[in-house]
Amino acid sequence: MRRRHVDLFLLVSYLAPLIFFIFLFILPLSLLLSSSFLYYGKPSLYWFTSIFSDTYFVNFNPRTGYLFNVYGDTMYIWGLDYGIIINTLIVALATTILSTVMGLISAFILARYDFPGKSLFRVLLYVPMLATPFVNAYVLGKLFHPTSGLINYIFYDLLHILPYRIDLNGLVGISIAQSLSYFPIVYLNFQASLLNIDPSLEEQAENLGAKGFSLFRRVTFPLALPGLTAGMIITFIFSMEDLSAPIGFIGYSGNPLAKKVMSYYIFQSFSEAMRGVITPETSALSVILLSISIVGFMFIKRYVSLKTYASLSRGGRWNPRVRRINGFKLLVVYIFLVVLVLVGSMPQVGTVILASTDWVVSGVTPKNFSLEYFYRLLHPSVSRAISNSVIYSSIAVLIAVFIGASSAYCVARFKGILASILDILSTIPVAIPGIVLAVGYFMFFTSLFRWTPLDPLIDPAPLLVLAYSFRRLPFAARSIFAGLQQVHVSLEEAAMNLGANRFQTLFRIVIPLISMNIFGGAILTFVYCMSESSTSVTLGALRWDRGPITFYINQVVYGSIVVGAASIGAALCVLLMTIQILAIIISNYALKQRFAIYGF
């Protein structure tokens, strides 16, 4: 009887990612899911019906909040309280719409028009992408303060353009802060789609009479829709899970409406459950947030696959359709881009000013320049947070690259249902809210791994590493998958025909050819591990000496009543921005790769 040969390489390539996803995704979230459907030990929908019948969560007749309400010389723009579930959806929808408008217009201008300074604007539009967690909302709150805010001073006191002082805070403030942070996601995804359109398709449409907006509506926009749709859905998901903006506004002003979103409610409930008890209500709300995110993610996959967006060839084989503009059109373009860059960069510029001056206590404008808050980064508690982030992120990168490479190789080289499953699992972390993942991990590991090194109540560091590697896995997986697509399988087949096994083929042929993709994915994974917020502020709070950078920033901003505390957080954000800038430079110049975020 002939013995069947077992391909050890293939076995490891499939099993390693599957075990990783089962252990860090399926089991923790299954436990979270099951606990939300139990009421006194019996299956029940009690917690869900309780949530949706409670006006604190769902209220179609808001009785609190301010929306364009004028008292004295100040107009309060906070938003109305429809309950935390509806509030979250409204904020996410508003953020998505604003981000789409800014991202779509800027992407179309920079992809289709040529004008002096275009390269400069392309660089400047990277600035809003730089991570300033928690401090960005704090800066916006300070800029729009009704009496000491710089915006009100310029447009109300100095120029007399505004009829009232503007107090931008609460739910509206959260949406504005998120829009400024997330519109580059739409911009980059839509621009990539525009650049991949075969120009001959538009030329044929023009020959048949399509011009101007008609050409854009009937040909260009449908062909670029996959990128736009991906950017919009990802923005919607990120908005719902965001903790940075709510905590930033709460830290600055204690605004009660900033607390009325799902992510902050779950975070607050988690903080109250440090002794190991997550309430079923919190589990149910986490499941609701997770369900909305998963539906959005599957919509991307399903919607894009339902339509055909094929071109005759793909990017790089042609010169994109670019038109030179001048006169009045050029003026309009400059005005739009300058305003967008100035407004979009306010959080980053404000963060630098906050870290290098006395602006936190000086009123409208800073009075004195100082490096004091950068020197405070050398304090043992701050330097410990920095070293924690570096260590956690470095280990997480190694795990993410290994799992990402294994899953990407299976998806790129083998067919079948397991490859399709790995393809979904390697991208789905994008859709998993960090706060939900933290709750699931806390429940799973405190229940099944009590008094072991994986117990977060003993030491949350191992769990933070695992959470980072899971959440940022798509960066490594997608970068490596892109490299594998450029390496023809015939090169591997030739090596194997000459006697090399799969391991030898991988290390001698494949890895050298995709080394730049591996390195590029590792860099981006490291950067976004360093700036990871949701899991850091929840799991990091279990033991303060193990907290990473973003946990420390959250603590100093949330407790910003201490003089200068927010400026220390701003100095840490400057450090994060510096790391991210270095990653962009390496990706764009050393590796000859475009810096991208969450492309599909």
Secondary structure, 3 states (H helix, E strand, C coil): CCCCCCCHHHHHHHHHHHHHHHHHHHHHHHHHHHHHCEECCEECCHHHHHHHHCCCCCCCCCCCEEEEEEECCEEEEEEECCCHHHHHHHHHHHHHHHHHHHHHHHHHHHHHEECCCHHHHHHHCCHHHCCCCCHHHHHHHHHCCCCCCHHHHHHHHHCCCCCCEEEECHHHHHHHHHHHHHHHHHHHHHHHHHHCCCHHHHHHHHHCCCCHHHHHHHHHHHHHHHHHHHHHHHHHHHHHHCCHHHHHHHHHHCCHHHHCCHHHHHHHHHHCCCCCCCCHHHHHHHHHHHHHHHHHHHHHHHHHHHCCCCCCCCCCCCCCCCEECCHHHHHHHHHHHHHHHHHHCHHHHHHHHHHHECHHHHCCCCCCECCHHHHHHHCHHHHHHHHHHHHHHHHHHHHHHHHHHHHHHHHHHCCCHHHHHHHHHHHHHHHCCHHHHHHHHHHHHHHHCCCCCCCCCCCCHHHHHHHHHHHCHHHHHHHHHHHHHCCCHHHHHHHHHCCCCHHHHHHHHHHHHHHHHHHHHHHHHHHHHHCCCHHHHHHHHHCHHHCCHHHHHHHHHHCCCCCCHHHHHHHHHHHHHHHHHHHHHHHHHHCCCCCCCCCC
